[in-house]
Each structure stands twice: as structure tokens, then as C-alpha cells.
Amino acid sequence: MAPRDFIRKARVADDRRPDLPGEHWVVLGAGLLLLMAAGRGRSLIGRTVAGTLGSALVGRAATGRGGIERLVRVFAGTRR
């Protein structure tokens, strides 16, 4: 299976499943823990990877599964 096919199938499966209660809080906590680890890390590669993953998780927690599109709709006043 090609990587693009796997990513597409994972996104479709993620969009179909219902939200778990407190899911965004768990994702936010994991992201903040990774950002803290990035600040304490000794190697440049480790800090970079932890910081990137932590930032991505915090962004996902803030925008939800709809991502940036959902956030843009909220600010535009066209909730769906």
C-alpha cells in the first residue's frame, strides 16, 4: 500500500468515527507534555521532533478533527 493511500484511508476512517468524550483534552495534554520534553531535551533532533509533534497535537486539540477548515467556518460565521 502506498503511503498516500494509507494516509487517505486513515483520514476517512477518522472522519467517520464519533468524537470520544474528552478527546481534545487528552490530545492537548499529550501535546503540552511533548513541548515540555522539547524544552528539556539535550539533542537538537530530539527537541525538534518533540516540538514539532507537540505543536501539531496542540493545533489538533484547538481545531478538532475538522482542522483549519472548521476553524475558518466558525470565524466566518458559517457553522456546519
Secondary structure, DSSP 8 states (H G I E B T S, - for coil): --HHHHHHHHHHHHHHS---TTHHHHHHHHHHHHHHHHHH-SSHHHHHHHHHHHHHHHHHHHH-TTHHHHHHHHHHT---
